[in-house]
């Protein structure tokens, strides 16, 4: 099999859409550059971790050396069920969060930050998770996670190159009020 495949031979009908998808995926990856992809995922993960800290919650990974740049597993407080947060997020806000698996089932929910996404997309996920947590009774300050992630990403954003912009339009000049016709005197 491997000898035949070395020449590009498929022993079955190949799934062309999958091969085209693979080719496009690799093109996108190489266009951004692998190191840039890793750096973007790390930066998005750090912003998510800032949100978790602002919520006063903890990650399942107890030490930074165990933190993942692909997904953050967020522990819910004792007495709450992570599956309920996931259910509310999905049914009310159309947000798909990951679940805790095996021993961690119901103890956490997961926010992914891997792939073709950016800060604004992830802010939507953080906001949705925040709303779902509040809906199930978890005490988080509204906007705290979103604000923390925003500040992290703004403070770590690469500076933009200056560019020429069109001039600002002049401020509108106030117009004089329309003259009123004279009122006839009555006696």
SVG drawing of the C-alpha trace seen along z (x, -y; Angstrom):
<svg xmlns="http://www.w3.org/2000/svg" viewBox="-59 -99 67 101">
<polyline fill="none" stroke="black" stroke-width="0.4" points="0.0,0.0 2.7,-2.5 4.7,-1.7 1.7,-2.3 0.8,-5.5 4.3,-7.0 3.3,-7.6 0.0,-9.3 -2.1,-6.2 -5.3,-5.9 -6.6,-2.3 -10.1,-3.8 -11.9,-6.9 -10.3,-9.8 -12.4,-12.5 -11.5,-15.4 -13.3,-18.0 -11.2,-16.9 -8.0,-17.1 -9.0,-20.6 -9.8,-21.6 -6.4,-20.3 -4.6,-22.2 -6.5,-25.5 -5.9,-25.0 -2.1,-24.6 -2.1,-27.6 -3.8,-29.7 -1.4,-28.4 1.7,-29.0 0.5,-32.5 0.3,-33.5 3.4,-31.6 3.5,-28.8 5.3,-30.8 2.7,-33.6 -0.1,-31.1 1.4,-29.8 1.9,-33.4 -1.7,-34.4 -3.1,-31.3 -0.9,-32.1 -2.1,-35.7 -5.8,-34.7 -5.3,-32.2 -3.7,-34.8 -6.7,-37.1 -9.1,-34.3 -7.1,-33.5 -7.3,-37.2 -11.1,-36.9 -11.2,-33.8 -9.1,-35.7 -11.4,-38.7 -14.4,-36.4 -12.7,-35.2 -12.7,-31.6 -9.9,-29.1 -8.6,-27.1 -8.5,-23.3 -4.7,-23.5 -3.4,-24.6 0.0,-25.9 0.9,-28.0 3.2,-25.3 0.0,-23.3 -2.0,-26.0 -3.1,-25.3 -3.0,-27.7 -5.8,-25.7 -8.5,-25.6 -9.2,-26.9 -11.0,-24.6 -12.8,-26.8 -13.9,-25.4 -17.4,-26.4 -17.8,-27.1 -18.9,-24.3 -22.6,-23.7 -22.9,-24.7 -23.0,-22.4 -20.8,-23.2 -23.2,-21.3 -25.9,-23.8 -23.7,-26.7 -23.0,-24.9 -26.7,-24.2 -27.8,-27.8 -25.0,-29.2 -26.1,-27.0 -29.9,-27.3 -30.1,-31.0 -27.1,-32.5 -26.2,-30.0 -22.8,-29.6 -21.1,-26.2 -18.8,-25.7 -16.9,-22.5 -17.8,-20.1 -15.7,-18.6 -14.9,-15.0 -14.8,-11.9 -14.0,-12.9 -14.4,-16.6 -17.9,-16.2 -20.2,-19.0 -17.2,-20.6 -16.1,-22.9 -16.8,-24.3 -14.2,-24.9 -13.6,-27.9 -11.6,-27.1 -9.2,-29.6 -7.6,-27.7 -8.0,-28.1 -9.2,-30.8 -10.4,-33.3 -9.5,-36.7 -10.1,-38.9 -13.6,-40.0 -14.8,-36.4 -13.4,-35.3 -14.9,-38.4 -18.2,-37.1 -17.5,-33.7 -16.3,-35.3 -19.4,-37.5 -21.7,-34.6 -20.0,-32.5 -20.3,-35.4 -24.0,-35.8 -24.7,-32.0 -22.8,-31.9 -24.9,-34.8 -28.1,-33.1 -27.3,-30.0 -26.5,-32.1 -22.7,-32.2 -21.7,-35.5 -19.6,-37.3 -19.5,-41.0 -21.1,-41.9 -18.5,-42.7 -15.5,-41.8 -14.2,-39.0 -14.8,-40.9 -13.1,-44.0 -10.1,-42.1 -9.6,-40.3 -10.1,-43.5 -7.4,-45.3 -5.0,-42.4 -5.4,-42.3 -5.3,-46.1 -2.1,-46.3 -0.4,-43.6 -1.6,-44.6 1.1,-45.3 1.4,-49.0 -0.3,-49.9 1.6,-51.6 0.6,-55.2 -1.2,-55.8 -2.7,-58.8 -6.3,-59.3 -8.8,-61.6 -9.2,-64.9 -11.9,-65.3 -15.1,-66.9 -15.6,-70.5 -17.9,-70.9 -21.4,-71.9 -21.9,-75.7 -25.0,-76.6 -27.7,-78.1 -29.5,-81.2 -33.1,-80.6 -35.6,-81.3 -37.2,-84.7 -40.8,-84.7 -43.3,-86.7 -44.5,-89.8 -47.5,-89.3 -50.4,-91.7 -51.3,-93.9 -54.8,-93.5 -56.7,-96.2"/>
</svg>
